[in-house]
Amino acid sequence: MKQLFKTLFATALITSALISSVAQAQQKIGVINREAIVQQMPQAIASQQALQIEFKDEGAKIDAMRQQMAADLEKLRKDAPTMSEAQIQAEQARLQGVNTEYEALAKPLQEKLQQRRQEENVKVLNLLNQAIQAVIDEEGLELVLDRQAVVFATPAHDISEKVLKKVSQMK
């Protein structure tokens, strides 16, 4: 009986210690919605606007070519019944040449745009990580989880607004 009492007491003591440490750990957990923060970051918004301006002229030229090709193709489909076979073939050859020119311009532009987006994303994510680390240090957090990986978290654990505020103050 005495042995049973000691075992139960030890089990109760260990259980209370575990519950206490779990409760403390819960107080030092943060949840963050990185995607939402990036969409609201002034630096990310400015970066997207800068990219739009940077590629505006080249993009407009490519779009105009694409629209003209679509209009010419539609015109060919419409006029084909009244055209001779030679005229149809000549127009198809011309459209093929325009398409080749379009692809020669569009592909490098797309690659250049993708590279610039990646460069800007690296800058934005570095700022975000700095802000996250600053909030972690200020709040004394031991664990920060991405909101998308968490099934449920109380709003008290969400540090997204704090991180957004911190990153908005950065240059």
C-alpha positions as CSV (number, residue, x, y, z in Angstrom):
1,M,0.0,0.0,0.0
2,K,2.8,2.3,0.9
3,Q,4.6,1.5,-2.4
4,L,1.3,2.2,-4.3
5,F,1.0,5.6,-2.6
6,K,4.6,6.5,-3.5
7,T,4.0,5.5,-7.1
8,L,0.8,7.6,-7.4
9,F,2.5,10.6,-5.7
10,A,5.5,10.4,-8.1
11,T,3.1,10.1,-11.1
12,A,1.1,13.1,-9.9
13,L,4.3,15.1,-9.4
14,I,5.6,14.3,-12.9
15,T,2.3,14.9,-14.5
16,S,2.0,18.4,-12.8
17,A,5.5,19.2,-13.9
18,L,4.8,18.2,-17.5
19,I,1.5,20.2,-17.5
20,S,3.3,23.2,-16.1
21,S,6.1,23.1,-18.7
22,V,3.5,22.6,-21.5
23,A,1.6,25.7,-20.2
24,Q,4.8,27.7,-20.1
25,A,5.7,26.6,-23.6
26,Q,2.3,27.6,-24.9
27,Q,2.9,31.1,-23.6
28,K,6.0,31.3,-25.8
29,I,4.6,30.1,-29.0
30,G,3.8,32.5,-31.9
31,V,1.9,31.9,-35.1
32,I,2.5,34.0,-38.2
33,N,0.8,34.3,-41.6
34,R,3.8,35.1,-43.8
35,E,1.9,35.2,-47.0
36,A,-0.6,37.8,-45.7
37,I,2.2,39.9,-44.3
38,V,4.1,39.9,-47.6
39,Q,1.0,41.0,-49.4
40,Q,0.6,43.9,-47.1
41,M,4.3,44.9,-46.7
42,P,5.0,48.4,-48.1
43,Q,8.3,47.2,-49.4
44,A,6.7,44.3,-51.3
45,I,4.0,46.7,-52.8
46,A,6.7,49.2,-53.8
47,S,8.8,46.4,-55.3
48,Q,5.8,45.2,-57.4
49,Q,5.1,48.7,-58.6
50,A,8.8,49.2,-59.5
51,L,8.8,46.0,-61.5
52,Q,5.6,47.1,-63.4
53,I,7.2,50.4,-64.2
54,E,10.5,48.8,-65.2
55,F,8.9,46.3,-67.6
56,K,6.0,48.5,-68.7
57,D,7.3,49.5,-72.2
58,E,8.6,46.1,-73.2
59,G,5.5,44.4,-71.9
60,A,3.3,46.8,-73.8
61,K,5.2,46.1,-77.0
62,I,4.8,42.3,-76.5
63,D,1.0,42.7,-75.7
64,A,0.5,44.8,-78.8
65,M,2.2,42.2,-80.9
66,R,0.0,39.5,-79.4
67,Q,-3.1,41.4,-79.9
68,Q,-2.2,42.2,-83.5
69,M,-1.4,38.5,-84.2
70,A,-4.8,37.5,-82.7
71,A,-6.5,40.1,-84.9
72,D,-4.6,39.0,-88.0
73,L,-5.4,35.4,-87.3
74,E,-9.1,36.2,-86.9
75,K,-9.1,38.2,-90.1
76,L,-7.5,35.2,-91.9
77,R,-10.1,32.9,-90.6
78,K,-12.8,35.3,-91.7
79,D,-11.4,36.0,-95.1
80,A,-10.1,32.5,-95.9
81,P,-13.2,31.4,-97.9
82,T,-12.7,34.3,-100.3
83,M,-8.9,34.0,-100.6
84,S,-6.9,31.9,-103.0
85,E,-4.8,29.1,-101.7
86,A,-1.6,31.0,-102.4
87,Q,-2.9,34.1,-100.5
88,I,-3.8,31.9,-97.5
89,Q,-0.4,30.2,-97.5
90,A,1.4,33.6,-97.8
91,E,-0.6,35.0,-94.9
92,Q,0.0,31.9,-92.8
93,A,3.7,32.2,-93.5
94,R,3.7,35.9,-92.6
95,L,1.8,35.1,-89.3
96,Q,4.3,32.3,-88.6
97,G,7.2,34.8,-89.0
98,V,5.4,37.3,-86.7
99,N,4.8,34.5,-84.1
100,T,8.5,33.6,-84.3
101,E,9.5,37.2,-83.7
102,Y,7.0,37.5,-80.9
103,E,8.4,34.4,-79.1
104,A,12.0,35.7,-79.7
105,L,11.0,38.9,-77.8
106,A,8.6,37.4,-75.2
107,K,10.8,34.6,-73.8
108,P,13.8,36.6,-72.8
109,L,11.6,39.3,-71.4
110,Q,9.7,36.7,-69.3
111,E,13.0,35.3,-68.1
112,K,14.3,38.7,-67.2
113,L,11.1,39.6,-65.4
114,Q,11.2,36.3,-63.5
115,Q,14.8,36.9,-62.4
116,R,14.0,40.5,-61.2
117,R,11.0,39.1,-59.3
118,Q,13.2,36.6,-57.6
119,E,15.8,39.3,-56.7
120,E,13.0,41.5,-55.2
121,N,11.5,38.6,-53.4
122,V,14.8,37.8,-51.7
123,K,15.0,41.4,-50.5
124,V,11.4,41.4,-49.2
125,L,11.9,38.0,-47.5
126,N,15.1,39.2,-45.8
127,L,13.3,42.2,-44.4
128,L,10.4,40.0,-43.3
129,N,12.9,37.6,-41.5
130,Q,14.5,40.5,-39.8
131,A,11.2,41.7,-38.5
132,I,10.2,38.2,-37.4
133,Q,13.4,37.9,-35.5
134,A,12.9,41.3,-33.9
135,V,9.4,40.3,-32.7
136,I,10.7,36.9,-31.5
137,D,13.3,38.7,-29.4
138,E,10.9,41.3,-28.1
139,E,8.2,38.8,-27.1
140,G,10.7,36.1,-25.9
141,L,9.1,33.5,-28.2
142,E,10.6,30.0,-28.3
143,L,8.6,28.7,-31.2
144,V,7.0,30.4,-34.2
145,L,4.8,28.4,-36.6
146,D,3.5,29.3,-40.0
147,R,-0.3,29.8,-39.9
148,Q,-0.7,27.5,-42.9
149,A,0.8,24.6,-40.9
150,V,-1.4,25.1,-37.9
151,V,-4.9,23.7,-37.6
152,F,-6.0,26.0,-34.8
153,A,-4.4,28.9,-32.9
154,T,-6.0,31.5,-30.7
155,P,-5.6,35.1,-31.8
156,A,-3.4,35.7,-28.8
157,H,-0.7,33.6,-30.4
158,D,-0.8,35.4,-33.8
159,I,2.1,37.8,-34.1
160,S,1.4,38.7,-37.7
161,E,0.3,42.3,-36.9
162,K,3.3,42.9,-34.8
163,V,5.6,41.6,-37.5
164,L,3.8,43.7,-40.1
165,K,4.1,46.8,-37.9
166,K,7.8,46.1,-37.4
167,V,8.6,45.5,-41.0
168,S,6.7,48.6,-42.1
169,Q,9.1,50.6,-40.0
170,M,12.1,49.2,-41.8
171,K,13.6,50.7,-44.8
